[in-house]
């Protein structure tokens, strides 16, 4: 995981793990799923980028799931903006988990 250049990362204390499971013989997304995942990523670009709301710190793909790991200042504000950005668009097969992680040890839990 890469930590962005933020003076106090503890202000981004909420880890948000978004998972998109898919079916595939190879473990990698089929072209249709990959295209939809790229569309999803473009749709939520405004969540990050120095706006003070969230930082995207990891994206992983394989084993029939694509995952995005964000750290946010507020779970509620993140979800309001997330839903606003996706309103009226395609529905995606997402699973979203939240963790308190002010020291950015890892948003992943077993």
Residue pairs with C-beta under 8 A, 6 or more apart in sequence:
1 57
1 58
1 69
1 104
1 106
2 57
2 58
3 9
3 57
3 104
4 55
4 57
6 12
6 55
9 71
9 102
9 103
9 104
10 102
10 103
11 73
12 54
12 55
12 71
12 72
12 73
12 104
13 71
13 73
13 100
13 101
13 102
14 71
14 72
14 73
14 74
14 75
14 78
14 98
14 99
14 100
14 101
15 69
15 70
15 71
15 98
15 99
15 100
15 101
15 104
15 106
15 107
16 54
16 69
16 70
16 71
16 72
16 75
16 78
16 96
16 97
16 98
16 107
17 67
17 68
17 69
17 70
17 96
17 97
17 98
17 99
17 107
17 108
18 67
18 68
18 69
18 70
18 94
18 95
18 96
19 65
19 66
19 67
19 94
19 95
19 96
19 97
20 33
20 37
20 40
20 65
20 66
20 67
20 92
20 93
20 94
20 95
21 64
21 65
21 93
21 95
22 29
22 30
22 33
22 64
22 65
22 66
22 93
23 30
23 64
24 30
24 33
24 64
27 62
27 63
27 64
28 34
28 61
28 62
29 37
29 61
29 66
36 90
36 92
37 66
39 90
40 86
40 90
40 92
41 68
43 85
43 86
43 89
44 82
44 85
44 86
46 81
46 85
47 53
47 54
47 56
47 70
47 78
47 81
47 82
47 85
48 54
48 55
48 56
48 70
52 73
53 72
53 73
53 74
53 77
53 78
53 81
54 70
54 71
54 72
54 73
54 78
55 70
55 71
55 72
56 68
56 69
56 70
57 69
57 70
57 71
57 104
58 67
58 68
58 69
59 66
59 67
59 68
59 69
60 66
60 67
61 67
69 107
69 108
70 78
71 101
71 104
71 107
72 78
75 98
86 92
97 109
99 107
99 109
101 107
